[in-house]
Amino acid sequence: MFDFHLVKEIAEQVLSVPTIKGTPDRYLIDRAVRVLRHCGSIAQLNEVRCVQIDNECLNVSALFRDAGFARYANQGDQASRMVLADLTDADMRDFSTQVVQEKLTDVLNPRQMELVCSIIMESGSRKTRLVEAMILSDARNLEDMGAMGIFNELRRYVVHGRGATEALASWKRKIDYDYWVARLHESFRFEPVRRLAQQRMQVSTEFMEHLGQENRAADLEDMLLEQHLGQTERTSPAGRSGAEISAIEEVNLRPGRRGKTKAHLGI
């Protein structure tokens, strides 16, 4: 047994990196606590409860999985940010284990230290048989899905000075190349978590459709089109041209407009 409250305090210190203004950026600790909650829930699945796992070491691993990122995430240090840009996920996991060894030497015993480092390192391997690493992997992958995944993605774009148009273009490329299909198929070890990820992706897809519509000001175009067509409707719906009817049908097929029929618009 060890003092988990002390571990959380150390994690907060490690993961709270300074922003350009010098104020603490709590993004990483917020993410770590969320992943910790994911791990706790996944560990209670029927598929997992039949296996003996070390919950304490799993929890520590969840908090320190991104500790390596924090080491190079100082926005005021240009050299650190350049190093960060070249790091792979394997590098990041390796740096995270180094942080664990530096910061938790007086908290964990040698067996716990070895297991925590193994969980972090093997969480990036699809071939691992370490159940704690599988749980951590699913917890982190779930973080990339749904509304939370969109939040994380857009934050990365903002940090790198990119706008909504570039974010939408990136999303489209991922859809075109079946990136999310592959992630859903390959990234999850436990079927209930995979199903939840699929549900979350539906939220992501709907949000990005609406973001694209607003970025193009398509909703404003729809409003103007309906206003124009409304003027002709005062005379007679039957007097509309084929082009006007086609325009209405096109509007109704856009995201967020599904469900309106010709009858709704008097056609």
TORPASE-492147 format. One record per residue (C-alpha): residue in three letters; z, x, y; residue number from 0. Coordinates in pm, 1 decimal, always signed. Example, Ala and Ser with C-alpha at 12.3 -4.5 7.8 and 13.67 -1.06 7.14 Angstrom:
BEGIN
+------+----------+----------+----------+------+
! resn !       up !     east !    north ! resi !
+------+----------+----------+----------+------+
!  ALA !   +780.0 !  +1230.0 !   -450.0 !    0 !
!  SER !   +714.0 !  +1367.0 !   -106.0 !    1 !
+------+----------+----------+----------+------+
//
This chain:
BEGIN
+------+----------+----------+----------+------+
! resn !       up !     east !    north ! resi !
+------+----------+----------+----------+------+
!  MET !     +0.0 !     +0.0 !     +0.0 !    0 !
!  PHE !    -69.3 !   +112.5 !   +353.6 !    1 !
!  ASP !    -23.7 !    -36.2 !   +698.6 !    2 !
!  PHE !   -345.1 !   -234.3 !   +754.6 !    3 !
!  HIS !   -240.6 !   -324.8 !  +1108.6 !    4 !
!  LEU !   -238.6 !    +47.5 !  +1186.8 !    5 !
!  VAL !   -584.9 !    +79.5 !  +1032.1 !    6 !
!  LYS !   -712.2 !   -200.3 !  +1258.4 !    7 !
!  GLU !   -562.8 !    -31.3 !  +1564.1 !    8 !
!  ILE !   -734.7 !   +296.8 !  +1475.4 !    9 !
!  ALA !  -1060.9 !   +110.9 !  +1412.5 !   10 !
!  GLU !  -1040.2 !    -51.0 !  +1756.0 !   11 !
!  GLN !   -994.3 !   +288.3 !  +1918.3 !   12 !
!  VAL !  -1286.2 !   +437.8 !  +1725.6 !   13 !
!  LEU !  -1529.2 !   +148.4 !  +1771.8 !   14 !
!  SER !  -1459.6 !    +72.0 !  +2138.9 !   15 !
!  VAL !  -1717.9 !   +297.8 !  +2301.8 !   16 !
!  PRO !  -1756.1 !   +332.1 !  +2681.8 !   17 !
!  THR !  -2035.1 !   +155.7 !  +2868.5 !   18 !
!  ILE !  -2225.8 !   +308.7 !  +3159.7 !   19 !
!  LYS !  -1961.6 !   +160.8 !  +3393.1 !   20 !
!  GLY !  -1683.6 !   +317.0 !  +3186.5 !   21 !
!  THR !  -1547.9 !    -13.6 !  +3058.7 !   22 !
!  PRO !  -1500.1 !    -52.6 !  +2680.8 !   23 !
!  ASP !  -1790.1 !   -201.5 !  +2487.2 !   24 !
!  ARG !  -1632.7 !   -416.3 !  +2213.9 !   25 !
!  TYR !  -1957.7 !   -500.5 !  +2036.9 !   26 !
!  LEU !  -1890.7 !   -276.0 !  +1735.4 !   27 !
!  ILE !  -1531.8 !   -386.8 !  +1679.9 !   28 !
!  ASP !  -1636.5 !   -750.5 !  +1715.5 !   29 !
!  ARG !  -1908.0 !   -693.2 !  +1455.0 !   30 !
!  ALA !  -1668.6 !   -506.8 !  +1224.1 !   31 !
!  VAL !  -1412.5 !   -789.5 !  +1232.2 !   32 !
!  ARG !  -1689.8 !  -1038.6 !  +1154.3 !   33 !
!  VAL !  -1807.5 !   -828.6 !   +857.4 !   34 !
!  LEU !  -1444.0 !   -809.3 !   +745.4 !   35 !
!  ARG !  -1429.3 !  -1190.8 !   +742.9 !   36 !
!  HIS !  -1756.2 !  -1203.6 !   +546.9 !   37 !
!  CYS !  -1614.1 !   -963.0 !   +289.1 !   38 !
!  GLY !  -1299.8 !  -1171.9 !   +249.2 !   39 !
!  SER !  -1500.7 !  -1485.8 !   +180.2 !   40 !
!  ILE !  -1752.4 !  -1320.0 !    -54.6 !   41 !
!  ALA !  -1465.4 !  -1167.3 !   -253.6 !   42 !
!  GLN !  -1347.5 !  -1521.7 !   -332.0 !   43 !
!  LEU !  -1677.9 !  -1633.4 !   -485.9 !   44 !
!  ASN !  -1665.7 !  -1732.1 !   -853.0 !   45 !
!  GLU !  -1913.4 !  -1451.9 !   -925.9 !   46 !
!  VAL !  -1666.9 !  -1198.4 !   -785.6 !   47 !
!  ARG !  -1322.6 !  -1337.1 !   -869.4 !   48 !
!  CYS !  -1367.1 !  -1251.9 !  -1236.4 !   49 !
!  VAL !  -1389.7 !   -882.0 !  -1144.7 !   50 !
!  GLN !  -1094.3 !   -670.8 !  -1036.1 !   51 !
!  ILE !  -1157.2 !   -525.8 !   -691.4 !   52 !
!  ASP !   -955.7 !   -325.2 !   -442.6 !   53 !
!  ASN !   -936.5 !   -563.3 !   -145.9 !   54 !
!  GLU !   -743.3 !   -319.5 !    +71.1 !   55 !
!  CYS !  -1003.8 !    -44.6 !    +40.4 !   56 !
!  LEU !  -1282.1 !   -299.8 !    +84.3 !   57 !
!  ASN !  -1125.6 !   -415.6 !   +411.8 !   58 !
!  VAL !  -1096.5 !    -59.8 !   +542.5 !   59 !
!  SER !  -1459.8 !     +4.2 !   +449.6 !   60 !
!  ALA !  -1569.3 !   -309.1 !   +636.2 !   61 !
!  LEU !  -1394.0 !   -194.0 !   +954.1 !   62 !
!  PHE !  -1527.7 !   +162.4 !   +942.2 !   63 !
!  ARG !  -1880.4 !   +104.7 !   +807.6 !   64 !
!  ASP !  -2030.4 !   +154.7 !  +1156.1 !   65 !
!  ALA !  -1781.6 !   +416.1 !  +1275.7 !   66 !
!  GLY !  -2055.2 !   +681.2 !  +1259.1 !   67 !
!  PHE !  -2259.4 !   +482.4 !  +1509.4 !   68 !
!  ALA !  -1966.9 !   +477.8 !  +1751.8 !   69 !
!  ARG !  -1954.8 !   +858.0 !  +1749.7 !   70 !
!  TYR !  -2298.3 !   +874.0 !  +1915.2 !   71 !
!  ALA !  -2299.2 !   +544.6 !  +2107.0 !   72 !
!  ASN !  -2163.5 !   +673.7 !  +2439.0 !   73 !
!  GLN !  -2415.3 !   +527.2 !  +2685.8 !   74 !
!  GLY !  -2319.5 !   +782.7 !  +2947.9 !   75 !
!  ASP !  -2402.2 !  +1078.4 !  +2720.2 !   76 !
!  GLN !  -2780.2 !  +1127.2 !  +2705.1 !   77 !
!  ALA !  -2757.9 !  +1394.7 !  +2432.4 !   78 !
!  SER !  -2558.0 !  +1164.5 !  +2204.7 !   79 !
!  ARG !  -2804.5 !   +882.4 !  +2254.7 !   80 !
!  MET !  -3093.8 !  +1110.8 !  +2160.0 !   81 !
!  VAL !  -2914.1 !  +1206.1 !  +1838.1 !   82 !
!  LEU !  -2849.5 !   +837.9 !  +1766.9 !   83 !
!  ALA !  -3219.5 !   +755.3 !  +1795.4 !   84 !
!  ASP !  -3303.4 !   +989.1 !  +1505.3 !   85 !
!  LEU !  -3026.1 !   +887.8 !  +1266.8 !   86 !
!  THR !  -3109.8 !   +706.6 !   +943.3 !   87 !
!  ASP !  -2877.8 !   +452.6 !   +783.0 !   88 !
!  ALA !  -2782.4 !   +717.3 !   +524.5 !   89 !
!  ASP !  -2690.1 !   +954.2 !   +808.8 !   90 !
!  MET !  -2486.0 !   +679.5 !   +970.0 !   91 !
!  ARG !  -2294.6 !   +607.8 !   +650.7 !   92 !
!  ASP !  -2227.1 !   +977.5 !   +604.7 !   93 !
!  PHE !  -2094.0 !  +1008.1 !   +960.4 !   94 !
!  SER !  -1880.3 !   +698.6 !   +902.6 !   95 !
!  THR !  -1713.3 !   +859.6 !   +601.5 !   96 !
!  GLN !  -1646.3 !  +1169.2 !   +812.5 !   97 !
!  VAL !  -1470.8 !   +951.7 !  +1071.3 !   98 !
!  VAL !  -1262.1 !   +791.0 !   +796.2 !   99 !
!  GLN !  -1158.6 !  +1133.4 !   +670.2 !  100 !
!  GLU !  -1068.4 !  +1245.3 !  +1022.8 !  101 !
!  LYS !   -882.9 !   +935.6 !  +1139.6 !  102 !
!  LEU !   -717.6 !   +798.9 !   +825.0 !  103 !
!  THR !   -591.6 !  +1113.5 !   +654.2 !  104 !
!  ASP !   -230.8 !  +1018.6 !   +724.1 !  105 !
!  VAL !   -282.8 !   +653.3 !   +629.6 !  106 !
!  LEU !   -471.9 !   +657.0 !   +297.9 !  107 !
!  ASN !   -377.8 !   +842.6 !    -16.5 !  108 !
!  PRO !   -644.9 !  +1061.2 !   -186.5 !  109 !
!  ARG !   -753.7 !   +785.8 !   -429.6 !  110 !
!  GLN !   -791.0 !   +531.7 !   -149.8 !  111 !
!  MET !   -975.0 !   +781.4 !    +68.5 !  112 !
!  GLU !  -1224.0 !   +855.2 !   -209.1 !  113 !
!  LEU !  -1280.9 !   +487.0 !   -283.7 !  114 !
!  VAL !  -1329.0 !   +387.5 !    +82.8 !  115 !
!  CYS !  -1585.7 !   +663.9 !   +130.7 !  116 !
!  SER !  -1763.4 !   +562.9 !   -191.5 !  117 !
!  ILE !  -1779.3 !   +197.4 !    -84.3 !  118 !
!  ILE !  -1931.7 !   +292.4 !   +251.1 !  119 !
!  MET !  -2185.4 !   +534.5 !   +102.6 !  120 !
!  GLU !  -2288.7 !   +312.8 !   -189.3 !  121 !
!  SER !  -2318.9 !     -0.8 !    +25.8 !  122 !
!  GLY !  -2664.7 !   +126.8 !   +117.1 !  123 !
!  SER !  -2778.6 !   +161.4 !   -245.9 !  124 !
!  ARG !  -2938.2 !   -126.7 !   -432.9 !  125 !
!  LYS !  -2854.2 !    +49.9 !   -759.7 !  126 !
!  THR !  -2477.7 !    +64.8 !   -704.9 !  127 !
!  ARG !  -2249.0 !    -92.2 !   -963.6 !  128 !
!  LEU !  -1945.1 !    -63.2 !   -737.6 !  129 !
!  VAL !  -1854.5 !   -427.0 !   -670.2 !  130 !
!  GLU !  -1680.0 !   -351.9 !   -340.3 !  131 !
!  ALA !  -1996.7 !   -179.3 !   -216.6 !  132 !
!  MET !  -2205.1 !   -480.8 !   -322.9 !  133 !
!  ILE !  -1973.3 !   -713.7 !   -130.3 !  134 !
!  LEU !  -1991.1 !   -495.3 !   +181.4 !  135 !
!  SER !  -2369.5 !   -478.9 !   +154.2 !  136 !
!  ASP !  -2404.8 !   -858.0 !   +136.9 !  137 !
!  ALA !  -2158.0 !   -900.7 !   +424.1 !  138 !
!  ARG !  -2354.7 !   -669.7 !   +652.0 !  139 !
!  ASN !  -2693.3 !   -812.4 !   +553.8 !  140 !
!  LEU !  -2566.7 !  -1162.9 !   +624.8 !  141 !
!  GLU !  -2485.7 !  -1036.8 !   +974.1 !  142 !
!  ASP !  -2860.9 !   -993.5 !  +1034.2 !  143 !
!  MET !  -2941.4 !  -1357.8 !   +954.9 !  144 !
!  GLY !  -2922.2 !  -1672.7 !  +1164.0 !  145 !
!  ALA !  -2786.6 !  -1711.1 !  +1515.9 !  146 !
!  MET !  -2572.2 !  -1398.4 !  +1482.0 !  147 !
!  GLY !  -2873.5 !  -1200.2 !  +1368.9 !  148 !
!  ILE !  -3070.9 !  -1316.1 !  +1672.0 !  149 !
!  PHE !  -2781.0 !  -1217.2 !  +1897.9 !  150 !
!  ASN !  -2772.8 !   -867.7 !  +1745.3 !  151 !
!  GLU !  -3151.2 !   -832.5 !  +1770.0 !  152 !
!  LEU !  -3173.9 !   -942.9 !  +2131.8 !  153 !
!  ARG !  -2884.0 !   -717.8 !  +2226.4 !  154 !
!  ARG !  -3073.0 !   -417.6 !  +2089.4 !  155 !
!  TYR !  -3376.4 !   -513.0 !  +2296.8 !  156 !
!  VAL !  -3170.1 !   -552.3 !  +2612.3 !  157 !
!  VAL !  -2998.9 !   -216.3 !  +2557.6 !  158 !
!  HIS !  -3340.3 !    -49.8 !  +2527.3 !  159 !
!  GLY !  -3472.7 !   -220.8 !  +2839.9 !  160 !
!  ARG !  -3712.2 !   -457.9 !  +2665.2 !  161 !
!  GLY !  -3776.9 !   -820.2 !  +2745.4 !  162 !
!  ALA !  -3826.8 !  -1148.4 !  +2563.9 !  163 !
!  THR !  -4202.8 !  -1095.9 !  +2524.8 !  164 !
!  GLU !  -4147.2 !   -775.1 !  +2328.1 !  165 !
!  ALA !  -3874.1 !   -935.2 !  +2119.8 !  166 !
!  LEU !  -4106.9 !  -1222.4 !  +2032.8 !  167 !
!  ALA !  -4388.6 !   -981.5 !  +1943.9 !  168 !
!  SER !  -4154.5 !   -792.2 !  +1711.9 !  169 !
!  TRP !  -4041.4 !  -1117.7 !  +1551.5 !  170 !
!  LYS !  -4404.2 !  -1221.3 !  +1494.6 !  171 !
!  ARG !  -4484.8 !   -888.5 !  +1326.9 !  172 !
!  LYS !  -4189.4 !   -933.6 !  +1093.3 !  173 !
!  ILE !  -4308.5 !  -1283.7 !  +1005.4 !  174 !
!  ASP !  -4668.8 !  -1166.7 !   +954.8 !  175 !
!  TYR !  -4560.5 !   -886.7 !   +719.9 !  176 !
!  ASP !  -4307.4 !  -1104.1 !   +529.8 !  177 !
!  TYR !  -4021.7 !   -880.9 !   +641.1 !  178 !
!  TRP !  -3763.7 !  -1160.2 !   +623.7 !  179 !
!  VAL !  -3896.4 !  -1284.5 !   +290.4 !  180 !
!  ALA !  -3845.0 !   -935.3 !   +148.9 !  181 !
!  ARG !  -3498.2 !   -906.3 !   +303.5 !  182 !
!  LEU !  -3390.1 !  -1235.9 !   +151.1 !  183 !
!  HIS !  -3529.7 !  -1137.6 !   -186.8 !  184 !
!  GLU !  -3405.7 !   -778.3 !   -206.4 !  185 !
!  SER !  -3097.5 !   -742.6 !    +13.4 !  186 !
!  PHE !  -2845.2 !   -975.1 !   -149.1 !  187 !
!  ARG !  -2651.6 !   -919.7 !   -471.3 !  188 !
!  PHE !  -2481.0 !  -1259.2 !   -494.3 !  189 !
!  GLU !  -2694.0 !  -1574.8 !   -516.1 !  190 !
!  PRO !  -2462.3 !  -1801.3 !   -309.5 !  191 !
!  VAL !  -2479.3 !  -1549.3 !    -23.7 !  192 !
!  ARG !  -2858.5 !  -1537.3 !    -53.1 !  193 !
!  ARG !  -2877.6 !  -1916.6 !    -25.5 !  194 !
!  LEU !  -2654.9 !  -1909.6 !   +282.3 !  195 !
!  ALA !  -2878.7 !  -1641.1 !   +433.8 !  196 !
!  GLN !  -3181.2 !  -1867.3 !   +377.6 !  197 !
!  GLN !  -3005.7 !  -2149.2 !   +562.8 !  198 !
!  ARG !  -2921.6 !  -1915.2 !   +848.8 !  199 !
!  MET !  -3284.6 !  -1800.0 !   +870.2 !  200 !
!  GLN !  -3393.9 !  -2156.4 !   +937.4 !  201 !
!  VAL !  -3174.8 !  -2147.4 !  +1248.6 !  202 !
!  SER !  -3332.5 !  -1815.8 !  +1351.3 !  203 !
!  THR !  -3684.1 !  -1948.0 !  +1308.2 !  204 !
!  GLU !  -3618.7 !  -2260.4 !  +1513.1 !  205 !
!  PHE !  -3452.5 !  -2060.4 !  +1791.8 !  206 !
!  MET !  -3739.9 !  -1811.4 !  +1813.8 !  207 !
!  GLU !  -3991.4 !  -2096.8 !  +1826.3 !  208 !
!  HIS !  -3808.5 !  -2244.8 !  +2124.2 !  209 !
!  LEU !  -3774.7 !  -1902.5 !  +2286.9 !  210 !
!  GLY !  -4150.2 !  -1852.4 !  +2254.9 !  211 !
!  GLN !  -4217.5 !  -2194.9 !  +2401.2 !  212 !
!  GLU !  -3996.1 !  -2129.6 !  +2702.9 !  213 !
!  ASN !  -4126.7 !  -1774.6 !  +2749.2 !  214 !
!  ARG !  -4481.7 !  -1913.2 !  +2774.4 !  215 !
!  ALA !  -4359.0 !  -2199.2 !  +2996.0 !  216 !
!  ALA !  -4524.9 !  -2426.4 !  +2741.4 !  217 !
!  ASP !  -4264.6 !  -2696.4 !  +2802.9 !  218 !
!  LEU !  -4362.6 !  -2703.0 !  +3170.4 !  219 !
!  GLU !  -4727.7 !  -2730.5 !  +3071.7 !  220 !
!  ASP !  -4635.1 !  -3022.2 !  +2845.2 !  221 !
!  MET !  -4454.3 !  -3192.0 !  +3132.6 !  222 !
!  LEU !  -4753.5 !  -3153.9 !  +3361.8 !  223 !
!  LEU !  -4989.6 !  -3278.8 !  +3093.0 !  224 !
!  GLU !  -4777.1 !  -3585.9 !  +3026.1 !  225 !
!  GLN !  -4752.9 !  -3650.8 !  +3399.1 !  226 !
!  HIS !  -5130.4 !  -3634.4 !  +3430.2 !  227 !
!  LEU !  -5187.8 !  -3853.4 !  +3127.4 !  228 !
!  GLY !  -4924.0 !  -4096.8 !  +3249.2 !  229 !
!  GLN !  -5137.1 !  -4164.4 !  +3555.1 !  230 !
!  THR !  -5432.2 !  -4268.3 !  +3338.2 !  231 !
!  GLU !  -5203.0 !  -4480.6 !  +3118.1 !  232 !
!  ARG !  -5126.6 !  -4705.2 !  +3414.7 !  233 !
!  THR !  -5480.6 !  -4831.5 !  +3385.9 !  234 !
!  SER !  -5517.4 !  -4856.8 !  +3006.9 !  235 !
!  PRO !  -5436.3 !  -4634.7 !  +2707.4 !  236 !
!  ALA !  -5770.1 !  -4737.7 !  +2563.6 !  237 !
!  GLY !  -5938.0 !  -4572.1 !  +2859.7 !  238 !
!  ARG !  -5832.5 !  -4221.3 !  +2758.8 !  239 !
!  SER !  -6100.6 !  -3975.8 !  +2667.9 !  240 !
!  GLY !  -6116.4 !  -3795.8 !  +2334.3 !  241 !
!  ALA !  -6012.7 !  -3472.6 !  +2509.0 !  242 !
!  GLU !  -5699.9 !  -3638.5 !  +2650.0 !  243 !
!  ILE !  -5600.4 !  -3773.9 !  +2309.6 !  244 !
!  SER !  -5653.4 !  -3430.8 !  +2152.1 !  245 !
!  ALA !  -5436.1 !  -3272.6 !  +2422.5 !  246 !
!  ILE !  -5153.2 !  -3515.0 !  +2347.0 !  247 !
!  GLU !  -5177.2 !  -3443.9 !  +1975.6 !  248 !
!  GLU !  -5165.6 !  -3069.8 !  +2046.0 !  249 !
!  VAL !  -4850.5 !  -3112.7 !  +2255.4 !  250 !
!  ASN !  -4682.6 !  -3310.0 !  +1977.7 !  251 !
!  LEU !  -4745.7 !  -3032.6 !  +1725.4 !  252 !
!  ARG !  -4560.4 !  -2771.5 !  +1932.9 !  253 !
!  PRO !  -4207.7 !  -2661.3 !  +1833.3 !  254 !
!  GLY !  -3947.3 !  -2906.7 !  +1951.3 !  255 !
!  ARG !  -4205.1 !  -3183.4 !  +1994.1 !  256 !
!  ARG !  -4244.5 !  -3285.5 !  +1631.0 !  257 !
!  GLY !  -4172.8 !  -3645.6 !  +1555.8 !  258 !
!  LYS !  -4367.3 !  -3803.2 !  +1842.5 !  259 !
!  THR !  -4658.8 !  -4013.3 !  +1722.8 !  260 !
!  LYS !  -4957.3 !  -4166.9 !  +1888.2 !  261 !
!  ALA !  -4766.0 !  -4493.6 !  +1899.9 !  262 !
!  HIS !  -4497.4 !  -4327.9 !  +2114.0 !  263 !
!  LEU !  -4758.0 !  -4250.3 !  +2378.1 !  264 !
!  GLY !  -4948.9 !  -4576.0 !  +2355.8 !  265 !
!  ILE !  -5252.2 !  -4437.2 !  +2170.3 !  266 !
+------+----------+----------+----------+------+
//
